[in-house]
Amino acid sequence: MQIAKKILLLGSGHANIQVLHQLALLDQSHIKVTLISDVTNSPYSGMIPSYMAGIYKAEQLHFDLLKICLQYKFNFIVQKVEKIEARENRVQLSDGSLIDYDICSINIGIEPRTIPNEPNGQTDIIYLKPISKLILKWDELIERSNKSNEKIDFTVIGGGAAAFEIAIACRRRFPDSKHKIRMITGDHQLLFSQNVSTRKLAYKNLKRLQIDLIENVRVIKINKDELELSDGQKIPRKVCLIGTSAQASPIFRLSHLPVNHDGFVRVDEHLRIEGFQNIFAAGDCCDFTARSLPKAGVFAVREGPILFSNIKALIDRSSFLIDYKPQKYFLTIMVSGHNRAIFSYRGFAFEGKLAWWIKNFIDLKFMKRFQ
Ligand SMILES: Cc1cc2nc3c(=O)[nH]c(=O)nc-3n(C[C@H](O)[C@H](O)[C@H](O)COP(=O)(O)OP(=O)(O)OC[C@H]3O[C@@H](n4cnc5c(N)ncnc54)[C@H](O)[C@@H]3O)c2cc1C
């Protein structure tokens, strides 16, 4: 009789969520699946800005992990993974317990890079990462504002696509211009990695929606009521939404796994952690050594099927693992207003309702497949 292989999925990111569903289609007498996640509901990042704008309901963009695991009769442990003891084939959880595995797949995303703040200056600081916590904090803020009807000023710190969409979402949720919204983009200009046409459209929309923009300046400290900027300015602040570049989970260094200079775990072309036969990693948490990849959900989504196929190969004791070949260019669609978005691919961009329609279609289709 074949002994069931213990498959451990760490983190419920965009790749592992697909693996979970695919594993359910296999002969269950050969596998014993366990999901470990620090949250019970995992959000799909592409829909977060529109959730914050009040367009989607929470259940539309969340994977209910408990429901999925109950349905497939998989084990589900709600805890933070603290350490991976790869030589012993086990992981350590936050309560100290140890869980064994035969095959492990890690998809735990990234952590925020915090900006120094005064000891009494933590109020109303919301980091965009991890995305599960962002939603909880935003919901608290909305509840408070519904009760008090107070004027809220928002500062979105960061100049990338997520920060841009969040600034737009704030305006859609708080359309009255009595609520001031500003973006501070850090050392670069707004959307510096995007093409010129996209950036022009982004500037135009920020202006249209009365969102102020401060570029090429960093926030170096967050005080209780003001922000200290790298050019010496001090400006008043209320709610800060922080979308500056995030950092690797400390777990990998702590676990003595191979990491790049930024602490992201190194994976080979099969998404296997270098030097290990039975541990995979995918999404933002890893460094794909063959080519540096942007930290974007689209890569985690595309890695899901490769990850599953290679896990299945190990279950079947096959040595045929497939290579992950990331796409060179990827489509970005950023929400830019009420039912509007900017569509950007290579050097091309357009803005309007059609782009929003495409984005909404892609996102809802993804959710329908895996919810
Ligand atoms: C507002 C916003 C909008 C975005 N929009 C887009 C977009 O439209 N398109 C796009 O391509 N990208 C987008 N991104 C980027 C995208 O969020 C990330 O690239 C994507 O989430 C990475 O997916 P992942 O699967 O690697 O990890 P994640 O989606 O971050 O999932 C990791 C999971 O692991 C869990 N976890 C973490 N640590 C542990 C631990 N120690 N133990 C147990 N569980 C743990 C977390 O709770 C989380 O559920 C957006 C980001 C933000 C902030």
The ligand as an SDF file (V2000), in Angstrom:
LIG
                    3D

 53 58  0  0  0  0  0  0  0  0999 V2000
   -3.5030   47.7490   -3.1800 C   0  0  0  0  0  0  0  0  0  0  0  0
   -2.7540   46.8030   -4.0460 C   0  0  0  0  0  0  0  0  0  0  0  0
   -3.2020   46.5100   -5.3350 C   0  0  0  0  0  0  0  0  0  0  0  0
   -2.5010   45.6470   -6.1610 C   0  0  0  0  0  0  0  0  0  0  0  0
   -2.9770   45.3910   -7.4090 N   0  0  0  0  0  0  0  0  0  0  0  0
   -2.3130   44.5610   -8.2240 C   0  0  0  0  0  0  0  0  0  0  0  0
   -2.7900   44.2700   -9.5410 C   0  0  0  0  0  0  0  0  0  0  0  0
   -3.8160   44.7950   -9.9710 O   0  0  0  0  0  0  0  0  0  0  0  0
   -2.0730   43.4170  -10.3060 N   0  0  0  0  0  0  0  0  0  0  0  0
   -0.9180   42.8320   -9.8580 C   0  0  0  0  0  0  0  0  0  0  0  0
   -0.2880   42.0700  -10.6030 O   0  0  0  0  0  0  0  0  0  0  0  0
   -0.4350   43.0750   -8.6110 N   0  0  0  0  0  0  0  0  0  0  0  0
   -1.1060   43.9180   -7.7890 C   0  0  0  0  0  0  0  0  0  0  0  0
   -0.6150   44.1780   -6.5230 N   0  0  0  0  0  0  0  0  0  0  0  0
    0.5830   43.4680   -6.0460 C   0  0  0  0  0  0  0  0  0  0  0  0
    0.1250   42.1630   -5.3880 C   0  0  0  0  0  0  0  0  0  0  0  0
   -0.5630   42.4440   -4.2060 O   0  0  0  0  0  0  0  0  0  0  0  0
    1.2200   41.2210   -4.9940 C   0  0  0  0  0  0  0  0  0  0  0  0
    2.1920   41.1490   -5.9890 O   0  0  0  0  0  0  0  0  0  0  0  0
    0.5960   39.8520   -4.7430 C   0  0  0  0  0  0  0  0  0  0  0  0
   -0.3000   39.9280   -3.6540 O   0  0  0  0  0  0  0  0  0  0  0  0
    1.6380   38.8170   -4.4610 C   0  0  0  0  0  0  0  0  0  0  0  0
    0.9830   37.6190   -4.2860 O   0  0  0  0  0  0  0  0  0  0  0  0
    1.5870   36.4470   -3.4460 P   0  0  0  0  0  0  0  0  0  0  0  0
    0.7880   35.2730   -3.8550 O   0  0  0  0  0  0  0  0  0  0  0  0
    3.0460   36.3770   -3.5970 O   0  0  0  0  0  0  0  0  0  0  0  0
    1.3380   36.8210   -1.8960 O   0  0  0  0  0  0  0  0  0  0  0  0
    0.1290   37.4620   -1.1160 P   0  0  0  0  0  0  0  0  0  0  0  0
   -1.0310   37.7450   -1.9820 O   0  0  0  0  0  0  0  0  0  0  0  0
    0.6990   38.5900   -0.3230 O   0  0  0  0  0  0  0  0  0  0  0  0
   -0.3060   36.2890   -0.1160 O   0  0  0  0  0  0  0  0  0  0  0  0
    0.5090   35.8010    0.9030 C   0  0  0  0  0  0  0  0  0  0  0  0
   -0.3610   35.1290    1.9430 C   0  0  0  0  0  0  0  0  0  0  0  0
    0.4410   34.4650    2.9110 O   0  0  0  0  0  0  0  0  0  0  0  0
    0.0080   34.7720    4.2210 C   0  0  0  0  0  0  0  0  0  0  0  0
    1.1880   34.7690    5.0910 N   0  0  0  0  0  0  0  0  0  0  0  0
    2.1970   35.6820    5.0990 C   0  0  0  0  0  0  0  0  0  0  0  0
    3.1350   35.3550    6.0060 N   0  0  0  0  0  0  0  0  0  0  0  0
    2.7180   34.1980    6.5680 C   0  0  0  0  0  0  0  0  0  0  0  0
    3.2660   33.3580    7.5720 C   0  0  0  0  0  0  0  0  0  0  0  0
    4.4420   33.6100    8.1470 N   0  0  0  0  0  0  0  0  0  0  0  0
    2.5700   32.2620    7.9390 N   0  0  0  0  0  0  0  0  0  0  0  0
    1.3780   31.9670    7.3500 C   0  0  0  0  0  0  0  0  0  0  0  0
    0.8240   32.7200    6.3860 N   0  0  0  0  0  0  0  0  0  0  0  0
    1.4800   33.8250    6.0040 C   0  0  0  0  0  0  0  0  0  0  0  0
   -0.6140   36.1750    4.0830 C   0  0  0  0  0  0  0  0  0  0  0  0
   -1.5700   36.4390    5.0810 O   0  0  0  0  0  0  0  0  0  0  0  0
   -1.2570   36.1060    2.6920 C   0  0  0  0  0  0  0  0  0  0  0  0
   -2.5590   35.6060    2.7690 O   0  0  0  0  0  0  0  0  0  0  0  0
   -1.3080   45.0540   -5.6930 C   0  0  0  0  0  0  0  0  0  0  0  0
   -0.8420   45.3520   -4.3960 C   0  0  0  0  0  0  0  0  0  0  0  0
   -1.5590   46.2040   -3.5840 C   0  0  0  0  0  0  0  0  0  0  0  0
   -1.0200   46.5240   -2.2010 C   0  0  0  0  0  0  0  0  0  0  0  0
  1  2  1  0
  2  3  1  0
  2 52  2  0
  3  4  2  0
  4  5  1  0
  4 50  1  0
  5  6  2  0
  6  7  1  0
  6 13  1  0
  7  8  2  0
  7  9  1  0
  9 10  1  0
 10 11  2  0
 10 12  1  0
 12 13  2  0
 13 14  1  0
 14 15  1  0
 14 50  1  0
 15 16  1  0
 16 17  1  0
 16 18  1  0
 18 19  1  0
 18 20  1  0
 20 21  1  0
 20 22  1  0
 22 23  1  0
 23 24  1  0
 24 25  2  0
 24 26  1  0
 24 27  1  0
 27 28  1  0
 28 29  2  0
 28 30  1  0
 28 31  1  0
 31 32  1  0
 32 33  1  0
 33 34  1  0
 33 48  1  0
 34 35  1  0
 35 36  1  0
 35 46  1  0
 36 37  1  0
 36 45  1  0
 37 38  2  0
 38 39  1  0
 39 40  1  0
 39 45  2  0
 40 41  1  0
 40 42  2  0
 42 43  1  0
 43 44  2  0
 44 45  1  0
 46 47  1  0
 46 48  1  0
 48 49  1  0
 50 51  2  0
 51 52  1  0
 52 53  1  0
M  END
$$$$
